[in-house]
Amino acid sequence: MHPWKVLNCSRLSSRALRPLRFNCGGWVKCVIALLGVGLLLWGAHAQAESLPRIEGPIGMQQAVELALQHSRKIKAAAADERVMTSMKREAFSGFLPQASVNGYLTTQNMGPSVYSSAGDTMARNFQVFGANRTQDLNLTAMWPLFSGGKTYYGYKAAGARAEAATQMLRGTETEVAMQARLDYIVAVREQENARVTGDLLKQTEERVRVTREEFDAGRVAKFNVLRDEAELANVIQMDTMARNQAELALINLKTTLSVDLASPIMLAEGLQFAATTVSVADGIQQALASHPDVQAAAKQVDAAEAEVRAAYGRYLPEVSATWMYDWQRMRNRDMPSDSPEGYSTGLVVTVPLFDGFMRENAVGTSKAKRDKARELEMQARQQVAKEVSQAALMLQAAEKNVEASRKGQEQAEEQFRIVQERYASGRGIQVEVLDAQTALTRARFNVVAALADHQAAQAMWLKATGRVR
């Protein structure tokens, strides 16, 4: 069964479901059994529906759009972006006041005892109860006014990381788009190679037929027949391998597009050649200004700088405003109960003096992270410049190879024509025909490879300059 084939539940007859029957001792077992079958069917359906199914001819640009829409790698990068955006909003909460409602119900025979509110909110509440029984309802609010810059620079660092995640998503899109183009080119190349071997197979089969007729007529020796038949066996093997490679390349393309591997798609575009003039200097300048990898590295540097400033903020005092309203009901043995209530408000100033060198180590850690981020930014710039230069050189070499391979094919076709005429007139030998045909096949393969390399270089140029389209 194909791994992506949808389970057709309408085909499940009562006879097919018979192995699932069992003797239920009660309605609980029946319900559990039905739930189990439902979960199995739902899981099979969910797995089958996990990948979209497409059909019909697709061009290279359509393949890129499909990859951008369905790629799991892009979806994972988008999830990372949402994580960083949420963390940015989480960091902004440090500027806002916090409040908590706390209730206490205590019974004790010795006191006083100290109780604190549960949870991790900053608006924490502490109570000291000295009575034997106490009921307390409390509303506590806290607003941090100044934290030494930790909250502000922490928010800036989170914002820079969110922007870096956005650039990383763009970088993932450029990589997926390039991979989709490369896989499309490879699939077209393998299909063209299979077309070359298919033409060669037809020619070889025709030559074997003619040679057998000539042998039956007594015009050639048995050796010629055996030689052509051996050549036919080699061509059949070559054609089989070429067709297999074409199928594998198509599977790789479907995998990159994140579509159902059983999708009956066809490649609408062949290998095309269009001369491209590129400037390495302009390409590097454009890439350094807009390439997602460079932009993401720069945002990581900004985040690291903000973390250094936040670490220095641990040396400064912190100021918070607090407000609390409290209602109590307490009672001691042999004494009447008392129900005090009231509010309190104030400012809390905390001056850090000594924390066991935690601040010094935090500053050193943040500085080391900043230095690493700067080095990674320089590395990203160097890598982008390298990719632009390599893509430009590949484009130039590919254009020359296309021109040379086409000339080679023209010469091989002319040579094959001449050798065939010589052999037909009795002035040539069979080996010359085989050699000429081999040279022509090699020349056709070279043209296909040169055209594919040129289009691959164009795809790499787009990726190197940070463009999806």
C-alpha positions as CSV (number, residue, x, y, z in Angstrom):
1,M,0.0,0.0,0.0
2,H,1.3,3.4,-0.9
3,P,2.2,5.4,2.2
4,W,0.1,8.4,1.1
5,K,-2.9,6.4,-0.1
6,V,-6.1,7.5,1.5
7,L,-8.1,4.8,3.2
8,N,-11.5,4.4,1.5
9,C,-13.9,3.6,4.3
10,S,-16.8,3.0,1.9
11,R,-15.1,-0.2,0.7
12,L,-15.1,-1.8,4.2
13,S,-17.8,-4.3,4.2
14,S,-19.3,-6.2,7.1
15,R,-17.1,-9.2,6.1
16,A,-14.0,-7.0,6.2
17,L,-15.0,-5.7,9.7
18,R,-15.7,-9.2,11.0
19,P,-12.2,-9.7,12.4
20,L,-12.7,-6.6,14.6
21,R,-15.7,-8.2,16.4
22,F,-15.3,-9.5,19.9
23,N,-17.5,-10.4,22.8
24,C,-18.2,-7.3,24.9
25,G,-18.8,-8.1,28.5
26,G,-20.5,-4.7,28.9
27,W,-21.3,-1.4,27.3
28,V,-18.0,0.0,28.5
29,K,-16.0,-2.5,26.4
30,C,-18.1,-1.8,23.3
31,V,-17.6,2.0,23.7
32,I,-13.8,1.5,24.1
33,A,-13.7,-0.7,21.0
34,L,-15.7,1.8,18.9
35,L,-13.4,4.6,20.1
36,G,-10.4,2.5,19.2
37,V,-11.6,1.8,15.7
38,G,-12.6,5.5,15.3
39,L,-9.1,6.6,16.4
40,L,-7.4,4.2,14.0
41,L,-9.6,5.4,11.0
42,W,-9.1,9.0,12.0
43,G,-5.3,8.6,12.3
44,A,-5.1,6.9,8.9
45,H,-7.2,9.7,7.4
46,A,-5.1,12.4,9.0
47,Q,-1.9,10.8,7.7
48,A,-3.3,10.5,4.2
49,E,-4.4,14.1,4.3
50,S,-1.1,15.4,5.6
51,L,0.3,16.1,2.1
52,P,-1.6,17.8,-0.7
53,R,-2.1,16.1,-4.0
54,I,-1.6,18.0,-7.3
55,E,-1.8,16.9,-10.9
56,G,-1.1,18.2,-14.4
57,P,1.8,20.2,-15.9
58,I,3.8,22.6,-13.7
59,G,6.4,25.1,-14.6
60,M,9.5,26.1,-12.6
61,Q,7.9,29.2,-11.1
62,Q,4.8,27.2,-10.2
63,A,7.0,24.6,-8.5
64,V,8.7,27.4,-6.5
65,E,5.3,28.7,-5.4
66,L,4.2,25.2,-4.4
67,A,7.3,24.8,-2.3
68,L,6.9,28.2,-0.6
69,Q,3.3,27.2,0.2
70,H,3.7,23.7,1.4
71,S,7.3,23.3,2.6
72,R,7.6,21.9,6.1
73,K,10.9,23.7,6.5
74,I,9.2,27.0,5.9
75,K,6.3,26.1,8.2
76,A,8.8,25.3,11.0
77,A,10.6,28.6,10.4
78,A,7.3,30.4,10.6
79,A,6.6,28.7,13.9
80,D,10.0,30.0,15.2
81,E,9.0,33.5,14.1
82,R,5.7,33.3,16.0
83,V,7.7,32.1,19.1
84,M,10.0,35.1,19.0
85,T,7.1,37.5,18.4
86,S,5.3,36.0,21.4
87,M,8.5,36.4,23.5
88,K,8.7,40.0,22.5
89,R,5.1,40.6,23.7
90,E,6.0,38.7,26.9
91,A,9.0,41.0,27.5
92,F,6.7,44.0,27.1
93,S,4.7,42.9,30.0
94,G,7.5,44.1,32.3
95,F,6.3,47.6,31.7
96,L,2.8,47.0,32.8
97,P,1.4,46.7,36.4
98,Q,0.5,43.3,37.8
99,A,-2.2,42.4,40.3
100,S,-3.2,39.3,42.2
101,V,-6.1,38.3,44.5
102,N,-5.0,36.1,47.4
103,G,-7.1,34.2,49.9
104,Y,-5.9,32.7,53.2
105,L,-7.6,30.2,55.5
106,T,-5.3,29.2,58.4
107,T,-5.6,27.3,61.6
108,Q,-2.6,27.1,64.0
109,N,-1.9,26.7,67.7
110,M,1.4,28.6,67.7
111,G,2.3,31.8,65.9
112,P,3.0,34.1,64.3
113,S,3.4,32.4,61.0
114,V,4.3,33.9,57.6
115,Y,2.3,33.0,54.5
116,S,3.0,34.0,50.9
117,S,0.8,34.0,47.7
118,A,1.2,31.2,45.2
119,G,2.2,31.7,41.5
120,D,5.0,33.6,39.9
121,T,3.4,37.0,39.4
122,M,5.4,40.0,40.5
123,A,2.5,41.2,42.6
124,R,3.3,38.8,45.4
125,N,1.7,39.1,48.8
126,F,3.1,38.1,52.2
127,Q,1.0,37.9,55.4
128,V,1.9,37.3,59.0
129,F,-0.9,35.6,61.0
130,G,-0.7,35.4,64.8
131,A,-4.3,34.3,65.6
132,N,-5.4,30.7,66.0
133,R,-7.8,31.0,63.1
134,T,-7.6,33.5,60.3
135,Q,-9.6,34.2,57.1
136,D,-8.0,36.7,54.8
137,L,-8.9,38.2,51.4
138,N,-6.3,40.4,49.8
139,L,-5.8,42.4,46.6
140,T,-2.2,43.3,45.8
141,A,-1.0,45.4,42.8
142,M,2.6,46.3,41.8
143,W,3.9,48.5,39.1
144,P,7.7,48.5,38.4
145,L,8.7,52.1,37.8
146,F,12.5,51.7,37.2
147,S,14.5,48.5,36.9
148,G,17.9,49.8,36.0
149,G,17.2,49.4,32.3
150,K,16.8,45.6,32.5
151,T,13.2,45.7,31.4
152,Y,13.8,48.2,28.6
153,Y,16.9,46.5,27.1
154,G,15.4,43.1,27.6
155,Y,12.4,44.2,25.5
156,K,14.8,45.6,22.9
157,A,16.7,42.3,22.8
158,A,13.4,40.4,22.4
159,G,12.4,42.7,19.6
160,A,15.7,42.3,17.8
161,R,15.4,38.5,18.1
162,A,11.9,38.7,16.7
163,E,13.2,40.6,13.7
164,A,16.0,38.2,13.3
165,A,13.4,35.3,13.2
166,T,11.6,37.2,10.5
167,Q,14.8,37.4,8.5
168,M,15.5,33.7,9.1
169,L,12.1,32.9,7.7
170,R,13.0,34.9,4.6
171,G,16.3,33.1,4.4
172,T,14.5,29.7,4.6
173,E,12.2,30.8,1.8
174,T,15.2,31.7,-0.4
175,E,16.8,28.3,0.3
176,V,13.6,26.4,-0.4
177,A,13.0,28.4,-3.6
178,M,16.5,27.6,-4.8
179,Q,16.2,23.9,-3.9
180,A,12.9,23.8,-5.8
181,R,14.5,25.3,-8.8
182,L,17.5,23.0,-8.6
183,D,15.3,19.9,-8.2
184,Y,13.1,21.0,-11.1
185,I,16.2,21.5,-13.3
186,V,17.5,18.1,-12.3
187,A,14.2,16.4,-13.1
188,V,14.1,18.1,-16.5
189,R,17.7,17.1,-17.2
190,E,17.1,13.5,-16.3
191,Q,14.0,13.4,-18.6
192,E,16.1,14.9,-21.4
193,N,18.8,12.3,-20.8
194,A,16.1,9.6,-21.0
195,R,14.9,11.1,-24.2
196,V,18.4,10.9,-25.6
197,T,18.8,7.3,-24.6
198,G,15.3,6.6,-26.0
199,D,16.3,8.0,-29.4
200,L,19.5,6.0,-29.2
201,L,17.6,2.8,-28.4
202,K,15.3,3.3,-31.5
203,Q,18.3,3.9,-33.7
204,T,20.1,0.8,-32.4
205,E,17.0,-1.4,-32.8
206,E,16.6,-0.2,-36.4
207,R,20.3,-0.9,-37.1
208,V,20.0,-4.4,-35.6
209,R,17.0,-5.1,-37.8
210,V,18.9,-3.9,-40.9
211,T,22.0,-5.8,-40.1
212,R,20.0,-9.0,-39.6
213,E,18.4,-8.6,-43.0
214,E,21.8,-8.0,-44.6
215,F,23.1,-11.1,-42.9
216,D,20.2,-13.1,-44.2
217,A,20.9,-11.8,-47.6
218,G,24.6,-12.8,-47.3
219,R,26.0,-9.2,-47.5
220,V,27.5,-9.0,-43.9
221,A,29.2,-11.5,-41.6
222,K,27.7,-12.9,-38.4
223,F,30.1,-10.8,-36.5
224,N,28.3,-7.6,-37.5
225,V,25.0,-9.0,-36.1
226,L,26.6,-10.1,-32.8
227,R,28.3,-6.7,-32.5
228,D,25.0,-4.8,-33.0
229,E,23.1,-7.1,-30.7
230,A,25.7,-6.5,-28.0
231,E,25.4,-2.8,-28.5
232,L,21.6,-3.0,-28.3
233,A,21.9,-4.8,-24.9
234,N,24.2,-2.0,-23.6
235,V,21.7,0.7,-24.9
236,I,18.8,-1.1,-23.2
237,Q,20.6,-1.0,-19.9
238,M,21.5,2.7,-20.4
239,D,18.0,3.6,-21.3
240,T,16.6,1.7,-18.2
241,M,19.0,3.5,-15.9
242,A,18.2,6.9,-17.5
243,R,14.4,6.4,-17.0
244,N,15.0,5.2,-13.4
245,Q,17.1,8.4,-12.7
246,A,14.2,10.5,-14.2
247,E,11.7,8.9,-11.8
248,L,14.0,9.4,-8.8
249,A,14.5,13.0,-9.7
250,L,10.8,13.5,-9.9
251,I,10.4,12.0,-6.5
252,N,13.0,14.3,-5.1
253,L,11.1,17.3,-6.6
254,K,7.8,16.2,-5.1
255,T,9.6,15.8,-1.7
256,T,10.9,19.3,-1.9
257,L,7.5,20.6,-2.9
258,S,6.0,18.8,0.1
259,V,3.3,17.2,-2.0
260,D,1.9,13.7,-2.2
261,L,4.5,11.4,-3.9
262,A,1.7,9.8,-5.9
263,S,0.8,13.2,-7.5
264,P,0.7,12.7,-11.3
265,I,2.6,15.9,-12.3
266,M,4.4,16.7,-15.5
267,L,7.2,19.1,-16.2
268,A,5.9,21.8,-18.5
269,E,9.2,23.6,-19.2
270,G,12.3,22.2,-20.8
271,L,15.9,23.3,-20.5
272,Q,16.2,26.8,-21.8
273,F,19.1,29.2,-22.3
274,A,19.0,32.9,-21.9
275,A,22.2,34.9,-21.7
276,T,22.5,36.7,-18.4
277,T,24.8,39.6,-17.6
278,V,25.7,39.9,-13.9
279,S,28.0,42.2,-12.0
280,V,29.8,40.7,-9.0
281,A,30.3,44.1,-7.3
282,D,26.6,45.1,-7.7
283,G,25.5,41.6,-6.6
284,I,27.6,41.7,-3.5
285,Q,26.4,45.2,-2.6
286,Q,22.8,44.2,-3.1
287,A,23.3,41.0,-1.1
288,L,24.9,42.8,1.8
289,A,22.1,45.3,1.9
290,S,19.2,42.9,1.7
291,H,20.2,39.3,2.1
292,P,18.2,37.6,4.9
293,D,21.2,35.8,6.4
294,V,23.1,39.1,6.8
295,Q,20.1,40.9,8.2
296,A,19.4,38.2,10.7
297,A,23.0,38.2,11.9
298,A,22.8,42.0,12.3
299,K,19.7,41.7,14.4
300,Q,21.4,39.1,16.6
301,V,24.1,41.6,17.2
302,D,21.5,44.2,18.2
303,A,20.0,41.7,20.6
304,A,23.4,40.9,22.1
305,E,24.2,44.6,22.5
306,A,20.9,45.1,24.4
307,E,21.7,42.2,26.6
308,V,25.0,43.8,27.6
309,R,23.1,47.0,28.5
310,A,20.6,45.0,30.5
311,A,23.4,43.2,32.4
312,Y,24.9,46.6,33.4
313,G,21.4,47.6,34.7
314,R,21.8,45.1,37.5
315,Y,24.1,47.5,39.2
316,L,21.4,50.2,39.4
317,P,18.7,50.6,42.0
318,E,15.1,49.4,41.3
319,V,11.9,51.3,42.2
320,S,8.4,49.8,42.4
321,A,5.0,51.1,43.4
322,T,2.8,48.8,45.5
323,W,-0.8,49.0,46.7
324,M,-2.7,46.5,48.8
325,Y,-6.2,46.1,50.2
326,D,-6.8,43.5,52.9
327,W,-9.8,42.1,54.8
328,Q,-9.3,39.7,57.7
329,R,-11.3,37.8,60.2
330,M,-9.3,36.2,63.0
331,R,-10.1,34.6,66.3
332,N,-8.1,33.4,69.3
333,R,-9.2,31.0,72.0
334,D,-11.5,32.4,74.6
335,M,-11.4,35.8,72.9
336,P,-14.0,37.5,70.6
337,S,-13.3,37.5,66.9
338,D,-11.9,40.6,65.2
339,S,-12.3,41.7,61.5
340,P,-9.8,44.4,60.6
341,E,-9.6,45.7,57.0
342,G,-7.7,48.4,55.2
343,Y,-5.2,49.4,52.5
344,S,-1.6,50.3,52.2
345,T,0.4,51.9,49.4
346,G,4.0,52.9,49.0
347,L,7.2,52.9,47.0
348,V,9.9,50.2,47.3
349,V,13.5,51.1,46.5
350,T,16.0,48.3,46.2
351,V,19.8,49.0,46.0
352,P,21.9,45.9,45.1
353,L,25.1,45.8,47.0
354,F,26.7,42.4,46.6
355,D,25.4,39.3,45.0
356,G,28.4,37.0,45.0
357,F,29.8,38.4,41.7
358,M,26.7,37.3,39.8
359,R,26.5,40.7,38.1
360,E,30.1,40.7,37.0
361,N,29.8,37.2,35.5
362,A,26.5,38.2,33.8
363,V,28.2,41.2,32.2
364,G,31.1,38.9,31.0
365,T,28.7,36.4,29.6
366,S,26.7,39.0,27.7
367,K,29.9,40.5,26.3
368,A,31.1,37.1,25.1
369,K,27.8,36.5,23.4
370,R,28.0,39.9,21.8
371,D,31.5,39.2,20.5
372,K,30.2,35.9,19.1
373,A,27.3,37.6,17.4
374,R,29.6,40.1,15.8
375,E,31.9,37.4,14.4
376,L,28.9,35.5,13.1
377,E,27.7,38.7,11.3
378,M,31.1,39.0,9.7
379,Q,31.0,35.4,8.7
380,A,27.6,35.8,7.2
381,R,28.9,38.8,5.1
382,Q,31.9,36.8,3.9
383,Q,29.7,33.8,3.1
384,V,27.3,35.9,1.1
385,A,30.1,37.6,-0.9
386,K,31.6,34.2,-1.6
387,E,28.3,32.8,-2.8
388,V,27.7,35.8,-5.1
389,S,31.2,35.4,-6.6
390,Q,30.8,31.7,-7.1
391,A,27.4,32.1,-8.7
392,A,28.8,34.7,-11.1
393,L,31.7,32.5,-12.1
394,M,29.4,29.5,-12.6
395,L,27.1,31.6,-14.8
396,Q,30.1,32.7,-17.0
397,A,31.5,29.2,-17.3
398,A,28.0,27.7,-18.0
399,E,27.4,30.1,-20.8
400,K,30.7,29.1,-22.4
401,N,29.9,25.4,-21.9
402,V,26.5,25.8,-23.6
403,E,28.1,27.4,-26.6
404,A,30.8,24.8,-26.8
405,S,28.5,21.9,-26.3
406,R,26.2,23.0,-29.1
407,K,29.0,23.3,-31.5
408,G,30.2,19.9,-30.4
409,Q,26.7,18.4,-31.1
410,E,26.6,20.0,-34.6
411,Q,30.0,18.5,-35.4
412,A,29.0,15.1,-34.0
413,E,25.8,15.1,-36.0
414,E,27.7,15.9,-39.2
415,Q,30.3,13.2,-38.5
416,F,27.6,10.6,-37.8
417,R,25.9,11.5,-41.1
418,I,29.2,11.1,-43.1
419,V,30.0,7.8,-41.4
420,Q,26.6,6.4,-42.2
421,E,26.9,7.4,-45.8
422,R,30.3,5.7,-46.0
423,Y,29.0,2.6,-44.4
424,A,25.9,2.5,-46.7
425,S,28.1,2.8,-49.7
426,G,30.5,0.0,-48.5
427,R,33.5,2.3,-47.9
428,G,33.2,2.3,-44.1
429,I,33.2,-0.3,-41.4
430,Q,30.8,-1.0,-38.6
431,V,33.1,0.2,-35.8
432,E,33.1,3.6,-37.3
433,V,29.4,3.8,-37.2
434,L,29.3,2.7,-33.5
435,D,32.0,5.2,-32.6
436,A,30.2,8.0,-34.4
437,Q,27.0,7.2,-32.7
438,T,28.6,7.1,-29.3
439,A,30.2,10.5,-29.9
440,L,26.8,11.9,-31.0
441,T,25.1,10.5,-27.9
442,R,27.9,12.0,-25.7
443,A,27.5,15.3,-27.4
444,R,23.8,15.4,-26.8
445,F,24.3,14.5,-23.1
446,N,26.8,17.4,-22.9
447,V,24.3,19.9,-24.3
448,V,21.7,18.7,-21.7
449,A,24.2,19.0,-18.9
450,A,25.4,22.5,-20.0
451,L,21.9,23.8,-20.2
452,A,21.1,22.4,-16.8
453,D,24.2,23.8,-15.3
454,H,23.4,27.3,-16.7
455,Q,19.9,27.2,-15.2
456,A,21.3,25.9,-11.9
457,A,23.8,28.8,-11.8
458,Q,20.9,31.3,-12.3
459,A,19.0,29.7,-9.4
460,M,22.1,30.0,-7.2
461,W,22.6,33.6,-8.3
462,L,19.1,34.4,-7.1
463,K,19.7,32.7,-3.8
464,A,23.1,34.4,-3.3
465,T,21.6,37.8,-3.8
466,G,18.8,37.0,-1.3
467,R,15.9,36.9,-3.8
468,V,13.1,34.3,-3.8
469,R,11.8,35.3,-7.3
